[in-house]
Amino acid sequence: MFPRKNRIDKKLFPEFIKKAKTFSSENLNLKVTYGCPKDRAFAFVASLKVSKKAAERNKLKRRARAITYPLLKDVSAGICAAVFFKPSIFGKKYGEIKDELISLYKKAKII
């Protein structure tokens, strides 16, 4: 489980989305703010467009959290990021998701 101190709060989320800068890849979108009040906070969003089944959406979010958690120590202070899954990600292997997510983090200069 991702620590609560490293999650974006629901009340902070709407303001975060307005100020965030977007980075895209084939299967993921990443929104980042660099002056966040929380320290190293992340959110993972899988909408109904990705899959109608909650279990499949939760699986994607769990995988992304598992990829991100070991990287927290490398993330700069004051960064908030939200990972949005695109419908094209459904059916991808863990390794493919990991490579794409890490390259997106590097593109955004998070790690």
Stockholm file with secondary structure:
# STOCKHOLM 1.0

chainA/1-111         MFPRKNRIDKKLFPEFIKKAKTFSSENLNLKVTYGCPKDRAFAFVASLKVSKKAAERNKLKRRARAITYPLLKDVSAGICAAVFFKPSIFGKKYGEIKDELISLYKKAKII
#=GR chainA/1-111 SS CCCGGGBCCTTTHHHHHHHCEEEECSSEEEEEESSCSSSSEEEEECCTTTCSCHHHHHHHHHHHHHHHGGGGGGSCTTCEEEEEECGGGTTCCHHHHHHHHHHHHHHTTCC
#=GC SS_cons         CCCGGGBCCTTTHHHHHHHCEEEECSSEEEEEESSCSSSSEEEEECCTTTCSCHHHHHHHHHHHHHHHGGGGGGSCTTCEEEEEECGGGTTCCHHHHHHHHHHHHHHTTCC
//
